[in-house]
Amino acid sequence: MKSPKLKIKRFNGVNLRIVLLVFVSALFESCANYTPKPHGYPRTDFPARSYQIFDDAAPFSFEIPSYAIMERDTDSNTESHWYNMLLPQFDATVHMSYKHFSKSNMLDSLTEDAYRLAMKHTVKAEDIRESEFRDTSTGTYGILYDFYGRTATPFNFYITDEKNHFIRGAFYFNQNANSDSVMPIFKFLKKDLSHLISTVEWKTE
């Protein structure tokens, strides 16, 4: 049995020119209708969540993320048990100050100062959300401030046992960044900051 012959259609010169013209026209039309894609932000690889206890002979302890580094604040205006929690992977820092008090009027002054410092960001904040935190098992009470917009800090807080101990914290990215680009990072970090606050334990002096 003979194998069937493969029939090949050959374009003559006219048909070939028509095909080329159609192809080039389609190519130019597709280029004319091209819309550039919006600028994307660099991908951030988040670490697995794990925690370690921070104590350092301070009158308090809490759990910090394993990727964090705690160091004493060495600024000339600092007091005992003031710390910076460094988050080098995200180029961010949480500044934490501590005050010991014994009178209720001192607590009022500390909470007013914390509120005043938080409200300094109202100039650039588009919105400020204030939420209350209370843990009856540890006797911890606090206020959390979330800032939205082009503010220097997206998050401030203070926590206290309302008897002797008061901690104020302020979260900052170390460099100016577009708030939209860092929002995914802050959402990740906010969960670990909430964990820190919820695990605080106070010591009797």
Backbone hydrogen bonds, N-H to C=O, Kabsch-Sander energy under -0.5 kcal/mol:
donor,donor_aa,acceptor,acceptor_aa,energy
7,K,5,K,-0.5
8,I,6,L,-0.6
9,K,7,K,-0.5
10,R,8,I,-0.5
16,L,12,N,-2.1
17,R,13,G,-1.6
18,I,14,V,-1.9
19,V,15,N,-2.1
20,L,16,L,-2.2
21,L,17,R,-2.3
22,V,18,I,-2.3
23,F,19,V,-2.2
24,V,20,L,-2.5
25,S,21,L,-2.3
26,A,22,V,-2.2
27,L,23,F,-2.0
28,F,24,V,-2.3
29,E,25,S,-2.1
30,S,26,A,-2.0
31,C,27,L,-1.7
32,A,28,F,-2.2
33,N,29,E,-1.5
34,Y,31,C,-1.2
45,D,43,R,-0.5
46,F,44,T,-0.7
52,Q,64,I,-2.4
54,F,62,F,-3.3
55,D,53,I,-0.5
58,A,55,D,-1.8
61,S,201,E,-1.9
62,F,54,F,-1.6
64,I,52,Q,-2.8
66,S,50,S,-2.3
68,A,65,P,-1.9
69,I,86,L,-2.2
71,E,84,N,-2.1
73,D,82,W,-2.5
74,T,72,R,-0.5
78,T,75,D,-1.7
82,W,79,E,-1.0
83,Y,96,M,-2.3
84,N,71,E,-2.9
85,M,94,V,-3.0
86,L,69,I,-3.4
86,L,84,N,-0.8
87,L,92,A,-2.8
90,F,87,L,-1.7
91,D,87,L,-0.5
91,D,88,P,-0.7
92,A,87,L,-1.4
93,T,172,Y,-2.9
94,V,85,M,-2.2
95,H,93,T,-0.6
95,H,170,A,-2.6
96,M,83,Y,-3.2
96,M,94,V,-0.5
97,S,168,R,-2.4
99,K,166,F,-2.5
101,F,164,N,-2.4
106,M,103,K,-0.9
107,L,103,K,-1.2
108,D,104,S,-1.9
109,S,105,N,-1.7
110,L,106,M,-2.2
111,T,107,L,-2.7
112,E,108,D,-2.0
113,D,109,S,-2.1
114,A,110,L,-2.3
115,Y,111,T,-2.3
116,R,112,E,-2.6
117,L,113,D,-2.6
118,A,114,A,-1.9
119,M,115,Y,-2.5
120,K,116,R,-0.7
121,H,118,A,-1.6
122,T,119,M,-1.7
123,V,120,K,-0.7
124,K,121,H,-0.9
125,A,121,H,-1.9
126,E,148,Y,-3.5
127,D,148,Y,-1.4
129,R,146,D,-2.7
130,E,128,I,-0.5
131,S,144,L,-2.4
133,F,142,G,-3.0
135,D,140,T,-2.8
138,T,135,D,-0.7
139,G,135,D,-1.3
140,T,135,D,-1.8
141,Y,160,T,-3.0
142,G,133,F,-2.6
143,I,158,Y,-1.6
144,L,131,S,-3.0
145,Y,156,N,-3.2
146,D,129,R,-2.7
146,D,144,L,-0.5
147,F,154,P,-2.2
148,Y,127,D,-2.5
150,R,124,K,-0.7
151,T,149,G,-1.6
155,F,171,F,-0.6
156,N,145,Y,-2.2
157,F,169,G,-2.4
158,Y,143,I,-1.8
159,I,167,I,-2.5
160,T,141,Y,-2.7
161,D,165,H,-1.3
162,E,165,H,-0.6
166,F,99,K,-1.4
167,I,159,I,-2.9
168,R,97,S,-2.3
169,G,157,F,-3.0
170,A,95,H,-1.8
171,F,155,F,-2.7
172,Y,93,T,-2.7
173,F,152,A,-0.6
174,N,91,D,-2.8
182,V,178,N,-1.7
183,M,179,S,-0.8
186,F,182,V,-2.7
187,K,183,M,-2.6
188,F,184,P,-1.5
189,L,185,I,-2.5
190,K,186,F,-3.0
191,K,187,K,-0.9
191,K,188,F,-0.6
192,D,188,F,-0.9
193,L,189,L,-2.3
194,S,190,K,-2.4
195,H,191,K,-1.7
196,L,192,D,-2.1
197,I,193,L,-2.3
198,S,194,S,-2.2
199,T,195,H,-1.1
199,T,196,L,-0.9
200,V,197,I,-1.0
201,E,61,S,-2.5
203,K,59,P,-2.3
